[in-house]
Amino acid sequence: MNCRYEPHGGEPFALATQNGLCGQAWPRQRGGKSSPRVFLYSHDTYGLGHLRRNLAIAEHLLGRERQFKVRLLTGSPVISDWSLPQGLDVTALPPVVKTGVETYRPRNSQLPFGLIKAYREALILKAVIAEAPDVLLVDHAPAGMNAELLATLAFIRREMPSTHVVLGLRDILDAPKTVREIWHEQAIIPLIENLYDQVIVYGCRALFDVVAGYSLPASIAAKLSYSGYVARMPRPSPFRLSSGPKTVLVTAGGGEDGFFLMEAYLDALTHLAEGAVRSKIVTGPLMSPAQRQLLDARARANSAIEIITLTRDLPTMLDEADLIVSMGGYNTSVEIIGSGKPAILVPRAAPRAEQKMRAEMLARLGYVWTLAPQEGLAGRLAAQITQFLGGARPLRGAQGLDLDGARRVGDLLETLVCGASQNLEAAQ
């Protein structure tokens, strides 16, 4: 791995106005042979989804014919252990964890949250001032974690007008009514109107129209594009063996709220014939040690069950499985579709409707089966697995899912900084 990783330790950062930083000219080179510099901001306060999506984009940008220089600003607690694309620069922000609606606490520190937030803000602004990126691509949170991006966004607008500020959004954020209410309360619409140059939706308008769903005004719709879905695709293994019991892969992303699914799956196995399947259960690195120990204890007596804490290459594991049992997170769902494997999605019920909406959409398209996370889940899982073992498969419809999102994000960013003419229409 060849990347430059900057931990969040070090001296505190002073005000941006010191040492003549404000009012300074920030020249840009358009076209030519220089590599455009892109900053990817990923707040990463829960799970692994934002990190994985940004790494998929970074990997593509670093591998394009016109190669970008890329820095990832991330609050993920596992970034130091993750497999990173070659050439990626990383600024690690002190990790925090979301505990409620716009409420957070430090994940691994006894320091007050306000101090951690201030330090994150300073690290972000320091990096922007030091490197003057051509593009800042913000993932999911227009104002950043607890509004930590506002100072940087205002600074860019005032002092770096040639830096393009782009918002990248999942198509399904939550129930549309909930999104509209939260964005109204937090004044997100005027923020996007005034501080963002472009909006990229990581999805397809034909499947979910964010302008209609979230009641976006014409001023935002005019600068909004759909990229198609963004995720790393599986790399098929040429040596995969097909003999023996079917392999079921169970995964729940980071694992912070995935214990219910894995416990229900182990209960479901008791309803199946002994040796009917082989099981690989990826708990995720963020599952609590106590919950992981409970799963380990239950699996210890069954040699057909393998418990894995962390995989850095989920797409390959998807390719090697015969059936996937998963929650309904964006990245895993898209990677499952890319793998072409049958899957059972059990979306989380709360606090957001996002996973439920996505699972139901994919089920309507015939890509997956979906089960509600309610009482009796183990029995329903066992019944669905039994149907799979008998030859049943989700009935895929004619409509394909556009999975070329990373390339189209790269096309749009190259258009912004280099003026190249690109076509995003295929994802609309």
C-alpha atoms as one frame of an Amber mdcrd trajectory, in Angstrom:
protein
   0.000   0.000   0.000   1.439   3.343  -1.051  -0.528   6.073   0.672   0.310
   8.963   2.927  -1.608   8.674   6.164  -1.803  11.555   8.614  -3.145  10.620
  12.052  -5.186  13.176  13.922  -2.496  13.877  16.481  -0.196  16.844  16.284
  -0.186  20.485  17.216  -3.497  22.369  17.284  -4.237  24.567  14.310  -4.459
  28.337  14.750  -7.017  30.611  13.159  -7.013  30.721   9.362  -6.731  34.486
   9.433  -3.279  34.397  11.000  -0.069  34.682   8.994  -1.739  36.451   6.095
  -3.722  33.422   4.908  -6.948  35.344   4.302  -7.008  37.579   1.265  -4.314
  35.465  -0.405  -4.668  34.565  -4.087  -5.238  30.867  -4.835  -4.212  30.273
  -8.457  -5.599  27.367 -10.477  -4.154  25.600 -13.471  -6.901  24.584 -15.884
  -6.098  21.860 -18.373  -2.424  21.241 -19.027  -0.538  18.293 -17.613  -0.960
  18.973 -13.907  -3.037  16.501 -11.918  -6.232  17.998 -10.503  -6.398  17.787
  -6.713  -9.613  16.474  -5.167 -10.518  16.400  -1.478 -13.120  13.822  -0.400
 -14.828  14.640   2.901 -16.359  11.645   4.683 -17.713  12.341   8.175 -18.001
   8.605   9.098 -19.902   8.829  12.371 -21.609   5.444  12.026 -20.817   2.290
  10.096 -18.543   1.870   7.088 -20.787   2.981   4.226 -19.426   6.484   3.684
 -15.829   5.286   3.891 -16.374   2.459   1.409 -18.174   4.693  -1.102 -15.471
   7.366  -0.932 -12.731   4.771  -1.343 -14.472   3.432  -4.454 -14.481   6.958
  -5.883 -10.879   7.574  -4.828  -9.710   4.323  -6.418 -11.290   5.308  -9.710
  -9.925   8.874  -9.653  -6.409   7.619  -8.971  -6.628   5.161 -11.863  -8.043
   7.464 -14.556  -6.062   8.369 -17.660  -5.951  11.936 -16.348  -4.891  10.918
 -12.885  -6.154  12.943  -9.974  -4.381  13.659  -6.715  -6.783  12.652  -3.977
  -6.932  13.344  -0.255  -9.538  11.674   1.948 -10.671  13.545   5.068 -12.277
  10.851   7.210 -13.506  10.314  10.727 -13.632   6.523  10.376 -12.268   4.692
  13.441 -10.889   1.884  11.239  -9.087   3.932   8.594  -5.616   2.988   9.876
  -6.453  -0.720   9.398  -8.208  -0.438   6.036  -6.875  -1.383   2.626  -6.413
   1.920   0.789  -5.896   2.665  -2.910  -2.313   3.241  -3.935  -1.418   6.932
  -3.950  -4.251   8.091  -1.708  -3.470  10.763   0.889  -5.459  10.509   4.127
  -6.188  13.017   6.865  -7.697  11.152   9.819 -10.146  13.172  11.903 -10.714
  12.245  15.572 -13.583   9.716  15.428 -16.981  10.472  16.912 -20.113   8.350
  17.038 -23.672   9.478  16.417 -25.951   8.926  19.408 -29.119  10.669  18.208
 -30.430  13.327  15.842 -27.441  15.670  15.483 -25.987  14.456  18.778 -22.524
  12.907  18.993 -19.861  11.853  21.433 -16.132  11.123  21.046 -15.628   7.469
  20.169 -12.241   6.848  21.763 -11.533   9.917  23.858 -12.432  11.378  27.236
 -12.144  14.900  25.876 -15.316  17.002  25.586 -17.145  16.671  22.293 -16.880
  20.419  21.679 -13.088  20.237  21.784 -13.008  17.226  19.439 -15.312  19.009
  17.016 -13.189  22.161  17.073 -10.067  20.124  16.345 -11.762  18.338  13.436
 -12.837  21.714  12.029  -9.279  23.014  12.324  -7.758  19.950  10.632 -10.167
  20.265   7.707  -9.537  23.980   7.231  -5.796  23.548   7.618  -5.704  20.908
   4.878  -7.797  23.033   2.509  -5.586  26.085   3.042  -2.369  24.105   2.698
  -3.267  22.333  -0.555  -5.945  24.521  -2.174  -7.853  21.649  -3.839  -9.496
  22.039  -7.222 -12.537  20.159  -5.917 -14.011  19.466  -2.497 -16.471  16.561
  -2.777 -18.583  16.333   0.384 -20.284  13.038   1.137 -23.868  12.998   2.440
 -23.779  15.791   5.043 -23.952  19.256   3.419 -22.869  21.019   6.609 -20.586
  18.220   7.762 -20.760  16.422  11.075 -22.569  18.772  13.475 -21.949  21.678
  11.045 -18.173  21.246  11.196 -17.766  22.129   7.499 -19.430  25.542   7.598
 -16.260  27.509   8.341 -14.362  25.733   5.560 -17.192  26.150   3.050 -17.430
  29.864   3.854 -13.659  30.235   3.570 -13.612  28.527   0.172 -16.442  30.681
  -1.125 -14.713  33.864   0.087 -11.026  33.116  -0.483 -10.901  30.252  -3.027
 -13.658  30.973  -5.546 -12.056  28.730  -8.160 -12.361  25.646  -5.925 -15.413
  23.657  -6.986 -17.548  22.513  -4.062 -19.630  19.425  -4.859 -22.168  17.559
  -2.724 -22.457  13.789  -3.208 -25.725  12.237  -1.996 -27.140   8.743  -1.802
 -30.442   8.709  -3.631 -32.409   7.385  -0.636 -31.553   9.277   2.552 -34.686
   8.599   4.605 -38.428   8.836   4.172 -38.912  11.887   1.920 -41.136  13.655
   4.451 -38.467  13.227   7.133 -35.723  14.562   4.859 -37.827  17.600   3.936
 -38.523  18.364   7.593 -34.892  17.979   8.717 -33.541  20.008   5.824 -36.045
  22.769   6.595 -35.111  22.815  10.287 -31.381  22.894   9.500 -31.629  25.359
   6.585 -29.949  22.855   4.257 -31.631  24.134   1.075 -30.127  27.665   1.262
 -26.807  26.135   2.280 -26.703  24.015  -0.889 -27.919  26.938  -2.985 -25.227
  29.312  -1.725 -22.186  27.155  -0.941 -22.298  24.258  -3.449 -21.547  24.436
  -7.154 -22.793  20.956  -8.093 -24.789  18.090  -6.600 -24.147  14.479  -7.627
 -26.757  11.871  -6.734 -25.314   8.372  -6.385 -28.319   6.722  -7.986 -30.688
   6.837 -10.959 -33.573   9.253 -11.403 -35.784   6.552 -12.917 -35.643   4.628
  -9.628 -35.726   7.516  -7.162 -36.215  11.144  -8.183 -34.600  13.209  -5.436
 -35.841  16.541  -6.838 -39.464  15.437  -6.546 -38.985  13.359  -3.407 -37.195
  16.032  -1.400 -38.981  19.022  -3.016 -35.736  20.582  -4.215 -36.072  24.016
  -5.799 -35.193  24.720  -9.427 -31.968  26.432  -8.349 -30.647  23.110  -7.002
 -32.219  20.924  -9.699 -30.300  22.932 -12.302 -26.943  21.875 -10.858 -27.867
  18.276 -10.025 -26.702  15.163 -11.902 -27.251  11.421 -11.372 -24.125   9.305
 -11.585 -25.590   5.835 -11.267 -24.693   3.678  -8.267 -21.204   3.833  -6.763
 -19.472   0.810  -5.267 -16.524  -1.476  -5.832 -17.424  -4.362  -8.084 -16.490
  -8.004  -7.382 -13.412  -9.444  -9.030 -14.526 -12.926 -10.152 -12.321 -15.773
  -8.991 -11.374 -18.209 -11.791 -10.679 -21.020  -9.290 -13.958 -21.164  -7.408
 -15.145 -24.703  -6.595 -18.871 -25.477  -6.826 -18.990 -28.881  -5.136 -20.254
 -29.444  -1.614 -22.849 -27.513   0.402 -23.879 -24.020  -0.669 -22.014 -21.151
   0.995 -24.068 -18.456   2.730 -22.345 -15.146   3.466 -23.873 -13.088   6.280
 -22.803  -9.461   6.602 -24.024  -6.302   8.309 -21.560  -3.619   7.264 -19.678
  -2.147  10.207 -21.645  -4.351  12.575 -22.701  -1.814  15.177 -26.354  -2.793
  14.795 -25.999  -6.137  13.021 -26.089  -8.541  15.977 -29.839  -9.171  15.643
 -29.376 -10.439  12.084 -26.504 -12.780  12.893 -28.236 -14.165  15.956 -31.380
 -14.795  13.892 -29.298 -16.495  11.192 -27.698 -18.866  13.710 -31.182 -19.647
  15.014 -32.327 -20.256  11.420 -29.592 -22.863  10.942 -31.218 -24.994  13.639
 -34.255 -25.338  11.336 -32.145 -26.655   8.446 -30.745 -30.129   7.932 -27.281
 -30.590   9.407 -24.626 -29.771   6.830 -27.123 -28.127   4.467 -24.963 -25.015
   4.100 -21.554 -23.601   4.914 -21.714 -20.244   6.650 -19.352 -17.277   6.656
 -20.426 -14.571   9.092 -18.660 -11.195   8.868 -19.454  -9.403  12.117 -17.864
  -6.097  11.104 -15.122  -4.284  13.033 -17.549  -2.055  14.951 -19.600  -4.811
  16.619 -19.139  -4.779  20.385 -16.666  -7.360  21.758 -19.388  -8.831  23.993
 -21.700  -9.477  21.042 -18.875 -10.935  18.968 -17.978 -13.306  21.823 -21.585
 -14.515  21.965 -21.514 -15.313  18.247 -18.125 -17.023  18.576 -19.434 -19.186
  21.408 -22.486 -20.275  19.435 -20.465 -21.070  16.314 -17.645 -22.922  18.074
 -19.403 -26.286  18.022 -20.169 -26.166  14.289 -17.201 -26.497  11.942 -19.386
 -25.360   9.021 -19.621 -21.855  10.521 -16.762 -19.386  10.136 -16.836 -16.104
  12.079 -14.824 -13.269  10.500 -14.387  -9.917  12.225 -13.357  -7.818   9.236
 -12.962  -8.163   5.500 -11.268  -5.494   3.409 -12.512  -7.109   0.208 -16.221
  -7.795   0.571 -16.788  -7.889  -3.229 -14.559 -10.961  -3.529 -16.389 -12.670
  -0.664 -19.682 -11.909  -2.393 -18.381 -13.526  -5.558 -17.353 -16.645  -3.646
 -20.742 -17.055  -1.922 -23.850 -18.763  -3.276 -26.330 -16.763  -1.182 -25.937
 -13.496   0.749 -27.866 -12.546   3.868 -27.395  -8.878   4.650 -28.880  -5.681
   5.958 -29.840  -3.022   3.404 -26.957  -0.545   3.419 -26.150   1.309   0.196
 -22.711  -0.142  -0.546 -23.431  -3.754   0.312 -26.718  -3.696  -1.604 -25.063
  -2.283  -4.725 -22.159  -4.728  -4.470 -24.632  -7.602  -4.131 -26.375  -6.506
  -7.337 -22.986  -6.285  -9.051 -22.122  -9.810  -7.937 -25.254 -11.237  -9.545
 -25.798 -13.477  -6.497 -29.187 -14.116  -4.891 -29.615 -12.296  -1.600 -31.933
 -11.909   1.353 -31.981  -8.346   2.701 -33.130  -7.697   6.269 -33.054  -3.888
   6.553 -32.819  -2.078   9.855 -36.164  -0.683  10.967 -34.884   2.439  12.748
 -33.843   5.190  13.167 -34.134   5.830   9.401 -36.409   4.323   6.761 -33.538
   4.364   4.228 -32.660   0.658   4.310 -36.293  -0.457   4.260 -37.026   1.740
   1.244 -33.947   0.495  -0.627 -34.642  -3.177   0.119 -38.251  -2.854  -1.019
 -37.165  -1.082  -4.223 -34.635  -3.805  -5.051 -37.186  -6.509  -4.244 -39.719
  -4.900  -6.609 -37.066  -4.957  -9.345 -36.511  -8.647  -8.674 -32.904  -8.389
  -7.472 -33.362  -9.645  -3.890 -35.739 -11.123  -1.384 -36.467  -8.952   1.619
 -37.625  -9.849   5.127 -38.774  -7.462   7.837 -36.721  -7.504  11.075 -39.658
  -8.545  13.215 -40.527 -11.379  15.570 -40.071 -14.775  13.968 -37.204 -13.633
  11.751 -35.245 -16.862  12.283 -38.112 -19.030  11.031 -38.694 -16.805   7.992
 -34.968 -16.802   7.213 -34.896 -20.596   7.410 -37.901 -20.838   5.078 -36.304
 -18.502   2.522 -32.967 -20.331   2.643 -34.799 -23.630   2.191 -36.497 -22.244
  -0.919 -33.094 -21.136  -2.233 -31.648 -24.606  -1.638 -34.608 -26.007  -3.598
 -33.701 -23.871  -6.615 -35.703 -20.677  -6.062 -34.111 -17.398  -7.183 -35.276
 -13.755  -7.179 -36.982 -13.045 -10.498 -35.003 -10.197 -12.001 -36.978  -7.785
 -14.139 -35.836  -6.277 -17.418 -34.584  -3.035 -15.860 -30.867  -3.149 -15.159
 -29.189  -1.200 -12.377 -26.625   1.372 -13.482 -23.457   0.490 -11.543 -21.016
   2.784 -13.367 -21.249   5.590 -10.819 -17.570   5.916  -9.918 -16.610   6.532
 -13.534 -19.320   9.141 -14.009 -18.258  10.938 -10.831 -14.762  11.070 -12.305
 -16.169  12.357 -15.609 -18.037  15.168 -13.863 -15.054  16.211 -11.757 -12.814
  16.193 -14.805 -15.351  18.362 -16.608 -15.342  20.838 -13.726 -11.587  21.245
 -13.455 -10.432  20.604 -17.018 -13.349  21.678 -19.144 -13.583  18.301 -20.905
 -16.953  17.447 -22.399 -18.478  14.414 -20.679 -21.862  12.690 -20.902 -23.817
  11.762 -17.788 -27.109  11.081 -19.542 -26.929   7.291 -19.253 -27.483   7.509
 -15.519 -30.494   9.787 -15.634
